[in-house]
Amino acid sequence: MSTLAKRTFSSIVLLALLAGAVFFDYEIRKWFFAVLCAFLGFGASWECLGMLNGPKKYNGLKWFISTSLVIVVLFTVTQINRHNQTNMQMLYWWGISDFVFFAFVFWMIVLSTNKDQESLKAAINGFAVFFLFAMALKLISGIYYTYNFHGNYPATFLLFILGTKSGDIGAYLTGSLCNAITHGKNHKLVPSISPAKSWEGLVGGLVLSVAVTLVIYTIFSNQRNGYEWWDGYGYFKMAVIGVVLFFGGMVGDLAESSLKRTCNVKDSGHFLPGIGGLFDLVDSLIVNSFVFYFILFFLNAR
């Protein structure tokens, strides 16, 4: 089976999971998303730490950090569901509690390194991965639960997910097509970081990301449920949001590519046929969770 066929199969499965998280019955989907988010956090952090510290080293540390992320997600979701809805700003306050908790554990890890520099480096890597992933997962959960349940219109969450991932898909398809037409003579974007990425792919990804953003805006702008933060924006402003989502996702993708080259690995894992690992799947979403939060914050979204 070709890489494109494998990637298409994985994409269909992922879209089915997304549809379940958005359109299942209320009581089912709110916990379905929590489990899905916790699973992605566990798997992606495990792969990331495997790249940083070695795939077969410090398994105890990986188990602790990845399991701690699951606890963070489930605690956040429980708090949100207990209050029925949340405020995006509250997630940073909850993030501080996670930071204090893990900082204490981090120093306990440092004390246990026994003057071993490799163990100290592994502990520092673990701390960085935990903090980055914990904040990203909290913001993604906040976007989902704050906007997905008001009137059952999932427009904001779909905009975040599809506006980001459509850029990845558009870049891959356009880059692959142009590469086949030009017989491998695509114009390389940043060959020192990711030799496969091209300017042609950038243009294709940007166009598709903006197009998907505008389609979502068109579909949901007529739904008068009182929670459309983009009321009155128009197509130009929404296109700008699509551009921002694309470049934010691209930064995440390139950052992970740089990390993989530094660690001398091709993919973070092999869980998803044609795509790679779970970290390969969520790299753009991690960066865009922060980007999209600031979009919502500065636009005074409810």
ROGUSE-689951 format. One record per residue (C-alpha): x, z, y negated; residue number from 1. Coordinates in Angstrom, 3 decimals, always signed. Layout:
ROGUSE-689951
- c1 / c3 / c2 / i
- X / Z / Y / NUM
...
***
This chain:
ROGUSE-689951
- c1 / c3 / c2 / i
- +0.000 / +0.000 / +0.000 / 1
- +1.365 / -0.960 / -3.435 / 2
- +2.109 / +1.565 / -6.160 / 3
- -0.781 / +0.194 / -8.247 / 4
- -3.217 / +0.635 / -5.351 / 5
- -2.020 / +4.188 / -4.726 / 6
- -2.234 / +4.990 / -8.421 / 7
- -5.758 / +3.530 / -8.586 / 8
- -6.867 / +5.656 / -5.633 / 9
- -5.435 / +8.821 / -7.207 / 10
- -7.056 / +7.972 / -10.547 / 11
- -10.477 / +7.556 / -8.909 / 12
- -10.157 / +10.966 / -7.229 / 13
- -9.081 / +12.579 / -10.508 / 14
- -11.978 / +10.976 / -12.385 / 15
- -14.364 / +12.320 / -9.736 / 16
- -12.951 / +15.830 / -10.269 / 17
- -13.313 / +15.415 / -14.037 / 18
- -16.919 / +14.305 / -13.600 / 19
- -17.587 / +17.379 / -11.506 / 20
- -16.083 / +19.661 / -14.145 / 21
- -18.288 / +18.040 / -16.803 / 22
- -21.579 / +17.232 / -15.089 / 23
- -22.067 / +19.768 / -12.288 / 24
- -24.747 / +22.423 / -12.708 / 25
- -23.727 / +24.992 / -15.349 / 26
- -22.981 / +27.873 / -12.954 / 27
- -21.034 / +25.596 / -10.624 / 28
- -18.964 / +23.667 / -13.132 / 29
- -17.734 / +26.643 / -15.142 / 30
- -16.034 / +28.094 / -12.064 / 31
- -15.147 / +24.688 / -10.622 / 32
- -13.120 / +24.025 / -13.765 / 33
- -11.483 / +27.462 / -13.578 / 34
- -10.305 / +26.844 / -10.016 / 35
- -9.149 / +23.315 / -10.883 / 36
- -7.247 / +24.543 / -13.940 / 37
- -5.622 / +27.394 / -11.988 / 38
- -4.595 / +24.988 / -9.213 / 39
- -3.015 / +22.551 / -11.664 / 40
- -1.230 / +25.373 / -13.464 / 41
- +0.159 / +26.761 / -10.205 / 42
- +1.291 / +23.387 / -8.857 / 43
- +2.736 / +22.004 / -12.088 / 44
- +4.688 / +25.199 / -12.871 / 45
- +6.002 / +25.335 / -9.288 / 46
- +7.278 / +21.762 / -9.589 / 47
- +8.766 / +22.368 / -13.033 / 48
- +10.666 / +25.431 / -11.840 / 49
- +11.775 / +23.501 / -8.769 / 50
- +13.361 / +20.897 / -11.040 / 51
- +14.991 / +23.473 / -13.309 / 52
- +16.287 / +25.924 / -10.722 / 53
- +16.495 / +23.799 / -7.585 / 54
- +13.677 / +22.954 / -5.148 / 55
- +14.791 / +25.490 / -2.514 / 56
- +16.054 / +28.297 / -4.741 / 57
- +14.423 / +31.361 / -6.263 / 58
- +11.160 / +30.941 / -4.366 / 59
- +10.274 / +34.558 / -5.127 / 60
- +10.530 / +33.856 / -8.837 / 61
- +8.460 / +30.671 / -8.483 / 62
- +5.755 / +32.491 / -6.544 / 63
- +5.624 / +35.229 / -9.156 / 64
- +5.446 / +32.917 / -12.174 / 65
- +2.988 / +30.415 / -10.681 / 66
- +0.724 / +33.203 / -9.417 / 67
- +0.916 / +34.908 / -12.813 / 68
- -0.350 / +31.684 / -14.400 / 69
- -3.326 / +31.686 / -12.036 / 70
- -4.069 / +35.266 / -13.108 / 71
- -3.819 / +34.274 / -16.775 / 72
- -6.270 / +31.387 / -16.284 / 73
- -8.787 / +33.457 / -14.340 / 74
- -8.521 / +36.342 / -16.829 / 75
- -9.075 / +33.977 / -19.755 / 76
- -12.034 / +32.285 / -18.069 / 77
- -13.575 / +35.640 / -17.136 / 78
- -13.287 / +36.850 / -20.725 / 79
- -14.792 / +33.633 / -22.072 / 80
- -17.687 / +33.643 / -19.627 / 81
- -18.368 / +37.314 / -20.285 / 82
- -18.880 / +36.508 / -23.949 / 83
- -20.663 / +33.207 / -23.111 / 84
- -18.437 / +31.297 / -25.520 / 85
- -15.132 / +31.690 / -27.265 / 86
- -13.368 / +30.929 / -30.483 / 87
- -10.242 / +28.775 / -30.355 / 88
- -8.328 / +31.210 / -32.588 / 89
- -9.023 / +34.058 / -30.128 / 90
- -6.908 / +32.357 / -27.503 / 91
- -3.730 / +32.967 / -29.459 / 92
- -4.510 / +36.680 / -29.620 / 93
- -5.014 / +36.703 / -25.874 / 94
- -1.739 / +34.797 / -25.588 / 95
- +0.071 / +37.650 / -27.291 / 96
- -1.074 / +40.028 / -24.547 / 97
- +0.322 / +37.620 / -21.941 / 98
- +3.582 / +37.405 / -23.859 / 99
- +3.958 / +41.196 / -24.007 / 100
- +3.128 / +41.494 / -20.296 / 101
- +5.592 / +38.875 / -19.181 / 102
- +8.310 / +39.963 / -21.609 / 103
- +8.350 / +43.329 / -19.844 / 104
- +8.573 / +41.659 / -16.428 / 105
- +11.228 / +39.286 / -17.756 / 106
- +13.495 / +42.179 / -18.692 / 107
- +12.948 / +43.661 / -15.247 / 108
- +14.107 / +40.333 / -13.788 / 109
- +17.163 / +40.367 / -16.043 / 110
- +18.038 / +43.866 / -14.850 / 111
- +17.874 / +42.645 / -11.259 / 112
- +20.264 / +39.704 / -11.777 / 113
- +23.273 / +41.983 / -11.203 / 114
- +25.656 / +40.056 / -13.447 / 115
- +24.787 / +36.759 / -11.746 / 116
- +24.634 / +34.003 / -14.376 / 117
- +22.646 / +31.631 / -12.151 / 118
- +19.943 / +34.263 / -11.629 / 119
- +19.893 / +34.927 / -15.367 / 120
- +19.421 / +31.221 / -16.112 / 121
- +16.611 / +31.045 / -13.550 / 122
- +14.899 / +34.033 / -15.196 / 123
- +15.138 / +32.443 / -18.644 / 124
- +13.766 / +29.157 / -17.283 / 125
- +10.917 / +31.048 / -15.653 / 126
- +10.061 / +32.828 / -18.867 / 127
- +9.985 / +29.567 / -20.845 / 128
- +7.801 / +27.801 / -18.257 / 129
- +5.361 / +30.704 / -18.057 / 130
- +4.911 / +31.015 / -21.801 / 131
- +4.518 / +27.265 / -22.401 / 132
- +2.093 / +26.750 / -19.517 / 133
- +0.099 / +29.930 / -20.245 / 134
- -0.560 / +28.919 / -23.851 / 135
- -1.417 / +25.332 / -22.888 / 136
- -3.826 / +26.415 / -20.147 / 137
- -5.509 / +28.861 / -22.505 / 138
- -6.044 / +26.175 / -25.130 / 139
- -7.355 / +23.679 / -22.566 / 140
- -9.749 / +26.354 / -21.280 / 141
- -10.824 / +27.082 / -24.855 / 142
- -11.534 / +23.418 / -25.555 / 143
- -13.541 / +23.157 / -22.348 / 144
- -15.643 / +26.297 / -22.637 / 145
- -16.137 / +26.242 / -26.396 / 146
- -17.492 / +22.704 / -26.546 / 147
- -18.627 / +21.709 / -23.073 / 148
- -21.585 / +24.081 / -22.826 / 149
- -23.214 / +23.703 / -26.256 / 150
- -26.237 / +21.558 / -25.474 / 151
- -24.400 / +20.267 / -22.387 / 152
- -22.638 / +17.597 / -24.427 / 153
- -19.023 / +17.351 / -23.219 / 154
- -17.870 / +14.962 / -25.944 / 155
- -14.991 / +17.067 / -27.299 / 156
- -13.523 / +17.851 / -23.890 / 157
- -13.844 / +14.226 / -22.789 / 158
- -12.185 / +13.108 / -26.016 / 159
- -9.231 / +15.407 / -25.327 / 160
- -8.783 / +14.392 / -21.675 / 161
- -9.649 / +10.686 / -21.792 / 162
- -8.105 / +10.062 / -25.206 / 163
- -4.829 / +11.421 / -23.833 / 164
- -4.767 / +10.007 / -20.308 / 165
- -6.052 / +6.560 / -21.304 / 166
- -2.833 / +6.196 / -23.294 / 167
- -0.813 / +6.851 / -20.118 / 168
- -2.917 / +4.377 / -18.147 / 169
- -2.825 / +1.681 / -20.841 / 170
- +0.945 / +1.991 / -21.209 / 171
- +1.475 / +1.737 / -17.442 / 172
- -0.840 / -1.257 / -16.937 / 173
- +0.368 / -3.196 / -19.974 / 174
- +4.014 / -2.451 / -19.279 / 175
- +3.679 / -3.478 / -15.625 / 176
- +1.816 / -6.686 / -16.498 / 177
- +4.283 / -7.737 / -19.195 / 178
- +7.180 / -6.858 / -16.916 / 179
- +5.777 / -9.164 / -14.234 / 180
- +5.181 / -11.981 / -16.733 / 181
- +8.648 / -11.712 / -18.314 / 182
- +10.373 / -11.096 / -14.953 / 183
- +11.736 / -7.724 / -15.967 / 184
- +12.632 / -8.625 / -19.549 / 185
- +10.397 / -6.106 / -21.305 / 186
- +11.665 / -4.594 / -24.533 / 187
- +12.858 / -1.127 / -23.530 / 188
- +11.517 / +1.759 / -25.576 / 189
- +14.015 / +4.543 / -24.826 / 190
- +16.120 / +3.391 / -21.853 / 191
- +18.373 / +6.460 / -22.016 / 192
- +15.361 / +8.676 / -21.238 / 193
- +12.915 / +6.457 / -19.353 / 194
- +14.091 / +2.939 / -18.417 / 195
- +10.590 / +1.913 / -17.265 / 196
- +8.894 / +2.518 / -20.621 / 197
- +8.636 / -0.438 / -22.983 / 198
- +7.373 / -1.342 / -26.437 / 199
- +4.777 / -3.548 / -24.765 / 200
- +3.505 / -0.516 / -22.867 / 201
- +3.425 / +1.518 / -26.061 / 202
- +1.205 / -1.055 / -27.761 / 203
- -1.123 / -1.304 / -24.751 / 204
- -1.392 / +2.469 / -24.409 / 205
- -2.055 / +2.909 / -28.114 / 206
- -4.801 / +0.270 / -28.121 / 207
- -6.548 / +1.743 / -25.075 / 208
- -6.308 / +5.321 / -26.369 / 209
- -7.875 / +4.339 / -29.694 / 210
- -10.513 / +2.218 / -27.939 / 211
- -11.540 / +5.073 / -25.621 / 212
- -11.689 / +7.473 / -28.568 / 213
- -14.008 / +5.117 / -30.445 / 214
- -16.191 / +4.554 / -27.366 / 215
- -16.650 / +8.311 / -26.916 / 216
- -17.431 / +8.655 / -30.621 / 217
- -19.988 / +5.830 / -30.423 / 218
- -21.711 / +7.260 / -27.355 / 219
- -21.945 / +10.842 / -28.588 / 220
- -22.268 / +10.431 / -32.361 / 221
- -26.002 / +9.814 / -31.955 / 222
- -26.543 / +13.021 / -29.959 / 223
- -27.967 / +15.429 / -32.534 / 224
- -27.345 / +18.755 / -30.862 / 225
- -25.775 / +20.373 / -33.908 / 226
- -22.229 / +20.602 / -32.566 / 227
- -20.695 / +17.272 / -33.487 / 228
- -17.707 / +18.348 / -35.569 / 229
- -17.008 / +14.691 / -36.294 / 230
- -20.322 / +14.039 / -38.091 / 231
- -19.673 / +11.679 / -40.982 / 232
- -16.097 / +10.852 / -39.948 / 233
- -16.586 / +7.162 / -39.289 / 234
- -14.557 / +4.878 / -37.098 / 235
- -11.373 / +4.900 / -39.174 / 236
- -10.877 / +8.669 / -39.006 / 237
- -11.689 / +8.714 / -35.302 / 238
- -9.175 / +5.888 / -34.749 / 239
- -6.534 / +8.052 / -36.454 / 240
- -7.363 / +10.873 / -34.030 / 241
- -6.912 / +8.402 / -31.159 / 242
- -3.491 / +7.429 / -32.546 / 243
- -2.456 / +11.094 / -32.813 / 244
- -3.602 / +11.796 / -29.250 / 245
- -1.638 / +8.825 / -27.941 / 246
- +1.634 / +9.772 / -29.615 / 247
- +1.205 / +13.433 / -28.701 / 248
- +0.735 / +12.440 / -25.076 / 249
- +3.698 / +10.086 / -25.250 / 250
- +5.929 / +12.898 / -26.529 / 251
- +4.893 / +15.029 / -23.547 / 252
- +5.549 / +12.174 / -21.139 / 253
- +8.974 / +11.420 / -22.638 / 254
- +9.899 / +15.100 / -22.688 / 255
- +9.188 / +15.365 / -18.970 / 256
- +11.094 / +12.130 / -18.332 / 257
- +14.083 / +13.595 / -20.156 / 258
- +13.810 / +16.770 / -18.083 / 259
- +13.660 / +14.775 / -14.841 / 260
- +16.744 / +12.740 / -15.770 / 261
- +18.591 / +15.914 / -16.694 / 262
- +17.641 / +17.424 / -13.319 / 263
- +18.341 / +14.107 / -11.538 / 264
- +14.888 / +13.708 / -9.967 / 265
- +12.533 / +10.728 / -10.044 / 266
- +9.183 / +12.542 / -9.784 / 267
- +8.311 / +16.200 / -10.162 / 268
- +6.574 / +16.029 / -6.751 / 269
- +4.664 / +13.796 / -4.349 / 270
- +1.215 / +15.360 / -4.353 / 271
- -0.514 / +12.420 / -6.058 / 272
- +0.112 / +8.976 / -4.469 / 273
- +1.342 / +6.473 / -7.023 / 274
- +1.575 / +9.102 / -9.782 / 275
- +3.966 / +11.694 / -8.449 / 276
- +3.552 / +15.424 / -8.855 / 277
- +1.077 / +17.602 / -10.689 / 278
- +3.575 / +18.112 / -13.506 / 279
- +3.726 / +14.318 / -13.880 / 280
- -0.058 / +14.405 / -14.280 / 281
- -0.337 / +17.151 / -16.898 / 282
- +2.798 / +16.631 / -19.014 / 283
- +0.917 / +14.742 / -21.744 / 284
- -1.999 / +17.210 / -21.642 / 285
- +0.328 / +20.183 / -22.147 / 286
- +1.658 / +18.803 / -25.428 / 287
- -1.746 / +17.532 / -26.551 / 288
- -3.381 / +20.907 / -25.926 / 289
- -1.428 / +22.144 / -28.960 / 290
- -1.922 / +18.899 / -30.896 / 291
- -5.672 / +18.858 / -30.278 / 292
- -6.006 / +22.540 / -31.156 / 293
- -4.549 / +21.842 / -34.594 / 294
- -6.818 / +18.809 / -34.975 / 295
- -9.808 / +21.060 / -34.359 / 296
- -8.395 / +23.855 / -36.500 / 297
- -7.629 / +21.742 / -39.564 / 298
- -10.890 / +19.836 / -39.289 / 299
- -12.784 / +23.157 / -39.128 / 300
- -14.366 / +22.222 / -35.818 / 301
- -16.816 / +24.730 / -34.394 / 302
***
